[in-house]
Amino acid sequence: MSQRDKNLIVTILAIIGGIVVLGWLLKLTFALLGPVIVIAIGVVIYLALTKNKGGRF
């Protein structure tokens, strides 16, 4: 097996590994998307209420 063949195998394995990691990241992102949106809405409501009541904002 020449050096070129070894580099090709390493490249293919790296691409497959990258696709697997990207899949896990997308799965995690969509799993956490709902709670993140709820938290963001809560923060916006909190900031709006404290601004209207003369808070430090």
mmCIF file of the N, C-alpha and C atoms, coordinates in Angstrom:
data_MODEL
# 
_entry.id   MODEL 
# 
loop_
_atom_site.group_PDB 
_atom_site.id 
_atom_site.type_symbol 
_atom_site.label_atom_id 
_atom_site.label_alt_id 
_atom_site.label_comp_id 
_atom_site.label_asym_id 
_atom_site.label_entity_id 
_atom_site.label_seq_id 
_atom_site.pdbx_PDB_ins_code 
_atom_site.Cartn_x 
_atom_site.Cartn_y 
_atom_site.Cartn_z 
_atom_site.occupancy 
_atom_site.B_iso_or_equiv 
_atom_site.pdbx_formal_charge 
_atom_site.auth_seq_id 
_atom_site.auth_comp_id 
_atom_site.auth_asym_id 
_atom_site.auth_atom_id 
_atom_site.pdbx_PDB_model_num 
ATOM 1   N N  . MET A 1 1  ? 0.852   -1.175 0.000  1.00 0.00 ? 1  MET A N  1 
ATOM 2   C CA . MET A 1 1  ? 0.000   0.000  0.000  1.00 0.00 ? 1  MET A CA 1 
ATOM 3   C C  . MET A 1 1  ? 0.898   1.239  0.000  1.00 0.00 ? 1  MET A C  1 
ATOM 4   N N  . SER A 1 2  ? 0.675   2.099  -0.959 1.00 0.00 ? 2  SER A N  1 
ATOM 5   C CA . SER A 1 2  ? 1.523   3.283  -1.072 1.00 0.00 ? 2  SER A CA 1 
ATOM 6   C C  . SER A 1 2  ? 1.038   4.381  -0.121 1.00 0.00 ? 2  SER A C  1 
ATOM 7   N N  . GLN A 1 3  ? 1.852   5.405  -0.020 1.00 0.00 ? 3  GLN A N  1 
ATOM 8   C CA . GLN A 1 3  ? 1.520   6.532  0.862  1.00 0.00 ? 3  GLN A CA 1 
ATOM 9   C C  . GLN A 1 3  ? 0.247   7.233  0.373  1.00 0.00 ? 3  GLN A C  1 
ATOM 10  N N  . ARG A 1 4  ? 0.076   7.269  -0.953 1.00 0.00 ? 4  ARG A N  1 
ATOM 11  C CA . ARG A 1 4  ? -1.105  7.932  -1.501 1.00 0.00 ? 4  ARG A CA 1 
ATOM 12  C C  . ARG A 1 4  ? -2.381  7.189  -1.100 1.00 0.00 ? 4  ARG A C  1 
ATOM 13  N N  . ASP A 1 5  ? -2.332  5.859  -1.124 1.00 0.00 ? 5  ASP A N  1 
ATOM 14  C CA . ASP A 1 5  ? -3.500  5.069  -0.719 1.00 0.00 ? 5  ASP A CA 1 
ATOM 15  C C  . ASP A 1 5  ? -3.817  5.271  0.758  1.00 0.00 ? 5  ASP A C  1 
ATOM 16  N N  . LYS A 1 6  ? -2.774  5.346  1.582  1.00 0.00 ? 6  LYS A N  1 
ATOM 17  C CA . LYS A 1 6  ? -2.995  5.565  3.020  1.00 0.00 ? 6  LYS A CA 1 
ATOM 18  C C  . LYS A 1 6  ? -3.619  6.931  3.262  1.00 0.00 ? 6  LYS A C  1 
ATOM 19  N N  . ASN A 1 7  ? -3.134  7.946  2.542  1.00 0.00 ? 7  ASN A N  1 
ATOM 20  C CA . ASN A 1 7  ? -3.706  9.286  2.696  1.00 0.00 ? 7  ASN A CA 1 
ATOM 21  C C  . ASN A 1 7  ? -5.166  9.310  2.266  1.00 0.00 ? 7  ASN A C  1 
ATOM 22  N N  . LEU A 1 8  ? -5.484  8.566  1.209  1.00 0.00 ? 8  LEU A N  1 
ATOM 23  C CA . LEU A 1 8  ? -6.863  8.510  0.732  1.00 0.00 ? 8  LEU A CA 1 
ATOM 24  C C  . LEU A 1 8  ? -7.770  7.857  1.774  1.00 0.00 ? 8  LEU A C  1 
ATOM 25  N N  . ILE A 1 9  ? -7.306  6.778  2.382  1.00 0.00 ? 9  ILE A N  1 
ATOM 26  C CA . ILE A 1 9  ? -8.097  6.095  3.413  1.00 0.00 ? 9  ILE A CA 1 
ATOM 27  C C  . ILE A 1 9  ? -8.303  7.010  4.620  1.00 0.00 ? 9  ILE A C  1 
ATOM 28  N N  . VAL A 1 10 ? -7.248  7.695  5.038  1.00 0.00 ? 10 VAL A N  1 
ATOM 29  C CA . VAL A 1 10 ? -7.362  8.617  6.175  1.00 0.00 ? 10 VAL A CA 1 
ATOM 30  C C  . VAL A 1 10 ? -8.333  9.743  5.844  1.00 0.00 ? 10 VAL A C  1 
ATOM 31  N N  . THR A 1 11 ? -8.267  10.253 4.626  1.00 0.00 ? 11 THR A N  1 
ATOM 32  C CA . THR A 1 11 ? -9.174  11.328 4.218  1.00 0.00 ? 11 THR A CA 1 
ATOM 33  C C  . THR A 1 11 ? -10.625 10.856 4.231  1.00 0.00 ? 11 THR A C  1 
ATOM 34  N N  . ILE A 1 12 ? -10.874 9.670  3.698  1.00 0.00 ? 12 ILE A N  1 
ATOM 35  C CA . ILE A 1 12 ? -12.241 9.134  3.670  1.00 0.00 ? 12 ILE A CA 1 
ATOM 36  C C  . ILE A 1 12 ? -12.757 8.911  5.090  1.00 0.00 ? 12 ILE A C  1 
ATOM 37  N N  . LEU A 1 13 ? -11.923 8.360  5.960  1.00 0.00 ? 13 LEU A N  1 
ATOM 38  C CA . LEU A 1 13 ? -12.343 8.145  7.350  1.00 0.00 ? 13 LEU A CA 1 
ATOM 39  C C  . LEU A 1 13 ? -12.599 9.471  8.061  1.00 0.00 ? 13 LEU A C  1 
ATOM 40  N N  . ALA A 1 14 ? -11.782 10.486 7.767  1.00 0.00 ? 14 ALA A N  1 
ATOM 41  C CA . ALA A 1 14 ? -11.985 11.799 8.386  1.00 0.00 ? 14 ALA A CA 1 
ATOM 42  C C  . ALA A 1 14 ? -13.304 12.417 7.925  1.00 0.00 ? 14 ALA A C  1 
ATOM 43  N N  . ILE A 1 15 ? -13.629 12.256 6.653  1.00 0.00 ? 15 ILE A N  1 
ATOM 44  C CA . ILE A 1 15 ? -14.892 12.797 6.140  1.00 0.00 ? 15 ILE A CA 1 
ATOM 45  C C  . ILE A 1 15 ? -16.076 12.082 6.784  1.00 0.00 ? 15 ILE A C  1 
ATOM 46  N N  . ILE A 1 16 ? -16.003 10.758 6.878  1.00 0.00 ? 16 ILE A N  1 
ATOM 47  C CA . ILE A 1 16 ? -17.084 9.995  7.519  1.00 0.00 ? 16 ILE A CA 1 
ATOM 48  C C  . ILE A 1 16 ? -17.220 10.403 8.987  1.00 0.00 ? 16 ILE A C  1 
ATOM 49  N N  . GLY A 1 17 ? -16.104 10.547 9.686  1.00 0.00 ? 17 GLY A N  1 
ATOM 50  C CA . GLY A 1 17 ? -16.140 10.986 11.086 1.00 0.00 ? 17 GLY A CA 1 
ATOM 51  C C  . GLY A 1 17 ? -16.743 12.367 11.232 1.00 0.00 ? 17 GLY A C  1 
ATOM 52  N N  . GLY A 1 18 ? -16.401 13.268 10.311 1.00 0.00 ? 18 GLY A N  1 
ATOM 53  C CA . GLY A 1 18 ? -16.964 14.617 10.345 1.00 0.00 ? 18 GLY A CA 1 
ATOM 54  C C  . GLY A 1 18 ? -18.464 14.615 10.139 1.00 0.00 ? 18 GLY A C  1 
ATOM 55  N N  . ILE A 1 19 ? -18.933 13.756 9.231  1.00 0.00 ? 19 ILE A N  1 
ATOM 56  C CA . ILE A 1 19 ? -20.378 13.661 8.989  1.00 0.00 ? 19 ILE A CA 1 
ATOM 57  C C  . ILE A 1 19 ? -21.098 13.122 10.224 1.00 0.00 ? 19 ILE A C  1 
ATOM 58  N N  . VAL A 1 20 ? -20.493 12.141 10.885 1.00 0.00 ? 20 VAL A N  1 
ATOM 59  C CA . VAL A 1 20 ? -21.099 11.579 12.102 1.00 0.00 ? 20 VAL A CA 1 
ATOM 60  C C  . VAL A 1 20 ? -21.181 12.641 13.197 1.00 0.00 ? 20 VAL A C  1 
ATOM 61  N N  . VAL A 1 21 ? -20.086 13.386 13.402 1.00 0.00 ? 21 VAL A N  1 
ATOM 62  C CA . VAL A 1 21 ? -20.075 14.433 14.432 1.00 0.00 ? 21 VAL A CA 1 
ATOM 63  C C  . VAL A 1 21 ? -21.089 15.518 14.092 1.00 0.00 ? 21 VAL A C  1 
ATOM 64  N N  . LEU A 1 22 ? -21.170 15.901 12.822 1.00 0.00 ? 22 LEU A N  1 
ATOM 65  C CA . LEU A 1 22 ? -22.141 16.913 12.413 1.00 0.00 ? 22 LEU A CA 1 
ATOM 66  C C  . LEU A 1 22 ? -23.569 16.429 12.660 1.00 0.00 ? 22 LEU A C  1 
ATOM 67  N N  . GLY A 1 23 ? -23.815 15.157 12.419 1.00 0.00 ? 23 GLY A N  1 
ATOM 68  C CA . GLY A 1 23 ? -25.138 14.601 12.694 1.00 0.00 ? 23 GLY A CA 1 
ATOM 69  C C  . GLY A 1 23 ? -25.496 14.672 14.168 1.00 0.00 ? 23 GLY A C  1 
ATOM 70  N N  . TRP A 1 24 ? -24.542 14.326 15.029 1.00 0.00 ? 24 TRP A N  1 
ATOM 71  C CA . TRP A 1 24 ? -24.792 14.407 16.477 1.00 0.00 ? 24 TRP A CA 1 
ATOM 72  C C  . TRP A 1 24 ? -25.041 15.850 16.904 1.00 0.00 ? 24 TRP A C  1 
ATOM 73  N N  . LEU A 1 25 ? -24.268 16.798 16.347 1.00 0.00 ? 25 LEU A N  1 
ATOM 74  C CA . LEU A 1 25 ? -24.456 18.205 16.706 1.00 0.00 ? 25 LEU A CA 1 
ATOM 75  C C  . LEU A 1 25 ? -25.827 18.710 16.266 1.00 0.00 ? 25 LEU A C  1 
ATOM 76  N N  . LEU A 1 26 ? -26.253 18.335 15.066 1.00 0.00 ? 26 LEU A N  1 
ATOM 77  C CA . LEU A 1 26 ? -27.578 18.756 14.607 1.00 0.00 ? 26 LEU A CA 1 
ATOM 78  C C  . LEU A 1 26 ? -28.678 18.147 15.468 1.00 0.00 ? 26 LEU A C  1 
ATOM 79  N N  . LYS A 1 27 ? -28.507 16.888 15.837 1.00 0.00 ? 27 LYS A N  1 
ATOM 80  C CA . LYS A 1 27 ? -29.494 16.222 16.688 1.00 0.00 ? 27 LYS A CA 1 
ATOM 81  C C  . LYS A 1 27 ? -29.582 16.926 18.045 1.00 0.00 ? 27 LYS A C  1 
ATOM 82  N N  . LEU A 1 28 ? -28.438 17.257 18.626 1.00 0.00 ? 28 LEU A N  1 
ATOM 83  C CA . LEU A 1 28 ? -28.406 17.955 19.907 1.00 0.00 ? 28 LEU A CA 1 
ATOM 84  C C  . LEU A 1 28 ? -28.997 19.354 19.787 1.00 0.00 ? 28 LEU A C  1 
ATOM 85  N N  . THR A 1 29 ? -28.682 20.041 18.697 1.00 0.00 ? 29 THR A N  1 
ATOM 86  C CA . THR A 1 29 ? -29.193 21.393 18.491 1.00 0.00 ? 29 THR A CA 1 
ATOM 87  C C  . THR A 1 29 ? -30.714 21.403 18.426 1.00 0.00 ? 29 THR A C  1 
ATOM 88  N N  . PHE A 1 30 ? -31.290 20.496 17.646 1.00 0.00 ? 30 PHE A N  1 
ATOM 89  C CA . PHE A 1 30 ? -32.749 20.477 17.524 1.00 0.00 ? 30 PHE A CA 1 
ATOM 90  C C  . PHE A 1 30 ? -33.415 19.978 18.794 1.00 0.00 ? 30 PHE A C  1 
ATOM 91  N N  . ALA A 1 31 ? -32.721 19.159 19.577 1.00 0.00 ? 31 ALA A N  1 
ATOM 92  C CA . ALA A 1 31 ? -33.278 18.707 20.851 1.00 0.00 ? 31 ALA A CA 1 
ATOM 93  C C  . ALA A 1 31 ? -33.333 19.856 21.857 1.00 0.00 ? 31 ALA A C  1 
ATOM 94  N N  . LEU A 1 32 ? -32.352 20.758 21.791 1.00 0.00 ? 32 LEU A N  1 
ATOM 95  C CA . LEU A 1 32 ? -32.291 21.871 22.740 1.00 0.00 ? 32 LEU A CA 1 
ATOM 96  C C  . LEU A 1 32 ? -32.979 23.130 22.226 1.00 0.00 ? 32 LEU A C  1 
ATOM 97  N N  . LEU A 1 33 ? -33.459 23.105 20.992 1.00 0.00 ? 33 LEU A N  1 
ATOM 98  C CA . LEU A 1 33 ? -34.025 24.311 20.397 1.00 0.00 ? 33 LEU A CA 1 
ATOM 99  C C  . LEU A 1 33 ? -35.279 24.781 21.135 1.00 0.00 ? 33 LEU A C  1 
ATOM 100 N N  . GLY A 1 34 ? -36.149 23.869 21.525 1.00 0.00 ? 34 GLY A N  1 
ATOM 101 C CA . GLY A 1 34 ? -37.372 24.245 22.233 1.00 0.00 ? 34 GLY A CA 1 
ATOM 102 C C  . GLY A 1 34 ? -37.102 24.944 23.554 1.00 0.00 ? 34 GLY A C  1 
ATOM 103 N N  . PRO A 1 35 ? -36.313 24.325 24.461 1.00 0.00 ? 35 PRO A N  1 
ATOM 104 C CA . PRO A 1 35 ? -36.013 24.995 25.725 1.00 0.00 ? 35 PRO A CA 1 
ATOM 105 C C  . PRO A 1 35 ? -35.289 26.327 25.551 1.00 0.00 ? 35 PRO A C  1 
ATOM 106 N N  . VAL A 1 36 ? -34.413 26.430 24.564 1.00 0.00 ? 36 VAL A N  1 
ATOM 107 C CA . VAL A 1 36 ? -33.690 27.691 24.341 1.00 0.00 ? 36 VAL A CA 1 
ATOM 108 C C  . VAL A 1 36 ? -34.663 28.785 23.922 1.00 0.00 ? 36 VAL A C  1 
ATOM 109 N N  . ILE A 1 37 ? -35.633 28.462 23.076 1.00 0.00 ? 37 ILE A N  1 
ATOM 110 C CA . ILE A 1 37 ? -36.622 29.458 22.654 1.00 0.00 ? 37 ILE A CA 1 
ATOM 111 C C  . ILE A 1 37 ? -37.477 29.896 23.837 1.00 0.00 ? 37 ILE A C  1 
ATOM 112 N N  . VAL A 1 38 ? -37.886 28.953 24.686 1.00 0.00 ? 38 VAL A N  1 
ATOM 113 C CA . VAL A 1 38 ? -38.693 29.295 25.864 1.00 0.00 ? 38 VAL A CA 1 
ATOM 114 C C  . VAL A 1 38 ? -37.904 30.201 26.805 1.00 0.00 ? 38 VAL A C  1 
ATOM 115 N N  . ILE A 1 39 ? -36.632 29.886 27.035 1.00 0.00 ? 39 ILE A N  1 
ATOM 116 C CA . ILE A 1 39 ? -35.789 30.712 27.909 1.00 0.00 ? 39 ILE A CA 1 
ATOM 117 C C  . ILE A 1 39 ? -35.610 32.103 27.313 1.00 0.00 ? 39 ILE A C  1 
ATOM 118 N N  . ALA A 1 40 ? -35.403 32.186 25.999 1.00 0.00 ? 40 ALA A N  1 
ATOM 119 C CA . ALA A 1 40 ? -35.220 33.485 25.348 1.00 0.00 ? 40 ALA A CA 1 
ATOM 120 C C  . ALA A 1 40 ? -36.475 34.342 25.467 1.00 0.00 ? 40 ALA A C  1 
ATOM 121 N N  . ILE A 1 41 ? -37.641 33.737 25.291 1.00 0.00 ? 41 ILE A N  1 
ATOM 122 C CA . ILE A 1 41 ? -38.889 34.491 25.434 1.00 0.00 ? 41 ILE A CA 1 
ATOM 123 C C  . ILE A 1 41 ? -39.049 34.980 26.871 1.00 0.00 ? 41 ILE A C  1 
ATOM 124 N N  . GLY A 1 42 ? -38.705 34.137 27.838 1.00 0.00 ? 42 GLY A N  1 
ATOM 125 C CA . GLY A 1 42 ? -38.777 34.544 29.242 1.00 0.00 ? 42 GLY A CA 1 
ATOM 126 C C  . GLY A 1 42 ? -37.853 35.709 29.552 1.00 0.00 ? 42 GLY A C  1 
ATOM 127 N N  . VAL A 1 43 ? -36.648 35.685 29.001 1.00 0.00 ? 43 VAL A N  1 
ATOM 128 C CA . VAL A 1 43 ? -35.697 36.778 29.232 1.00 0.00 ? 43 VAL A CA 1 
ATOM 129 C C  . VAL A 1 43 ? -36.212 38.069 28.611 1.00 0.00 ? 43 VAL A C  1 
ATOM 130 N N  . VAL A 1 44 ? -36.768 37.996 27.414 1.00 0.00 ? 44 VAL A N  1 
ATOM 131 C CA . VAL A 1 44 ? -37.303 39.197 26.762 1.00 0.00 ? 44 VAL A CA 1 
ATOM 132 C C  . VAL A 1 44 ? -38.455 39.779 27.571 1.00 0.00 ? 44 VAL A C  1 
ATOM 133 N N  . ILE A 1 45 ? -39.352 38.928 28.061 1.00 0.00 ? 45 ILE A N  1 
ATOM 134 C CA . ILE A 1 45 ? -40.472 39.410 28.880 1.00 0.00 ? 45 ILE A CA 1 
ATOM 135 C C  . ILE A 1 45 ? -39.950 40.034 30.170 1.00 0.00 ? 45 ILE A C  1 
ATOM 136 N N  . TYR A 1 46 ? -38.967 39.402 30.801 1.00 0.00 ? 46 TYR A N  1 
ATOM 137 C CA . TYR A 1 46 ? -38.393 39.941 32.037 1.00 0.00 ? 46 TYR A CA 1 
ATOM 138 C C  . TYR A 1 46 ? -37.773 41.312 31.795 1.00 0.00 ? 46 TYR A C  1 
ATOM 139 N N  . LEU A 1 47 ? -36.998 41.426 30.719 1.00 0.00 ? 47 LEU A N  1 
ATOM 140 C CA . LEU A 1 47 ? -36.361 42.715 30.428 1.00 0.00 ? 47 LEU A CA 1 
ATOM 141 C C  . LEU A 1 47 ? -37.402 43.786 30.120 1.00 0.00 ? 47 LEU A C  1 
ATOM 142 N N  . ALA A 1 48 ? -38.462 43.425 29.414 1.00 0.00 ? 48 ALA A N  1 
ATOM 143 C CA . ALA A 1 48 ? -39.505 44.399 29.095 1.00 0.00 ? 48 ALA A CA 1 
ATOM 144 C C  . ALA A 1 48 ? -40.217 44.857 30.363 1.00 0.00 ? 48 ALA A C  1 
ATOM 145 N N  . LEU A 1 49 ? -40.506 43.939 31.280 1.00 0.00 ? 49 LEU A N  1 
ATOM 146 C CA . LEU A 1 49 ? -41.208 44.313 32.510 1.00 0.00 ? 49 LEU A CA 1 
ATOM 147 C C  . LEU A 1 49 ? -40.334 45.159 33.417 1.00 0.00 ? 49 LEU A C  1 
ATOM 148 N N  . THR A 1 50 ? -39.052 44.823 33.542 1.00 0.00 ? 50 THR A N  1 
ATOM 149 C CA . THR A 1 50 ? -38.187 45.609 34.421 1.00 0.00 ? 50 THR A CA 1 
ATOM 150 C C  . THR A 1 50 ? -37.915 46.988 33.835 1.00 0.00 ? 50 THR A C  1 
ATOM 151 N N  . LYS A 1 51 ? -37.909 47.107 32.512 1.00 0.00 ? 51 LYS A N  1 
ATOM 152 C CA . LYS A 1 51 ? -37.694 48.415 31.902 1.00 0.00 ? 51 LYS A CA 1 
ATOM 153 C C  . LYS A 1 51 ? -38.908 49.311 32.130 1.00 0.00 ? 51 LYS A C  1 
ATOM 154 N N  . ASN A 1 52 ? -40.107 48.748 32.051 1.00 0.00 ? 52 ASN A N  1 
ATOM 155 C CA . ASN A 1 52 ? -41.325 49.535 32.242 1.00 0.00 ? 52 ASN A CA 1 
ATOM 156 C C  . ASN A 1 52 ? -41.510 49.955 33.697 1.00 0.00 ? 52 ASN A C  1 
ATOM 157 N N  . LYS A 1 53 ? -41.004 49.168 34.638 1.00 0.00 ? 53 LYS A N  1 
ATOM 158 C CA . LYS A 1 53 ? -41.180 49.479 36.055 1.00 0.00 ? 53 LYS A CA 1 
ATOM 159 C C  . LYS A 1 53 ? -40.055 50.352 36.593 1.00 0.00 ? 53 LYS A C  1 
ATOM 160 N N  . GLY A 1 54 ? -39.211 50.864 35.733 1.00 0.00 ? 54 GLY A N  1 
ATOM 161 C CA . GLY A 1 54 ? -38.137 51.744 36.187 1.00 0.00 ? 54 GLY A CA 1 
ATOM 162 C C  . GLY A 1 54 ? -36.976 50.990 36.779 1.00 0.00 ? 54 GLY A C  1 
ATOM 163 N N  . GLY A 1 55 ? -36.719 49.833 36.275 1.00 0.00 ? 55 GLY A N  1 
ATOM 164 C CA . GLY A 1 55 ? -35.583 49.052 36.749 1.00 0.00 ? 55 GLY A CA 1 
ATOM 165 C C  . GLY A 1 55 ? -34.269 49.687 36.326 1.00 0.00 ? 55 GLY A C  1 
ATOM 166 N N  . ARG A 1 56 ? -33.204 49.000 36.581 1.00 0.00 ? 56 ARG A N  1 
ATOM 167 C CA . ARG A 1 56 ? -31.891 49.570 36.270 1.00 0.00 ? 56 ARG A CA 1 
ATOM 168 C C  . ARG A 1 56 ? -31.566 49.514 34.783 1.00 0.00 ? 56 ARG A C  1 
ATOM 169 N N  . PHE A 1 57 ? -32.435 48.971 33.989 1.00 0.00 ? 57 PHE A N  1 
ATOM 170 C CA . PHE A 1 57 ? -32.175 48.922 32.548 1.00 0.00 ? 57 PHE A CA 1 
ATOM 171 C C  . PHE A 1 57 ? -32.642 50.198 31.934 1.00 0.00 ? 57 PHE A C  1 
# 
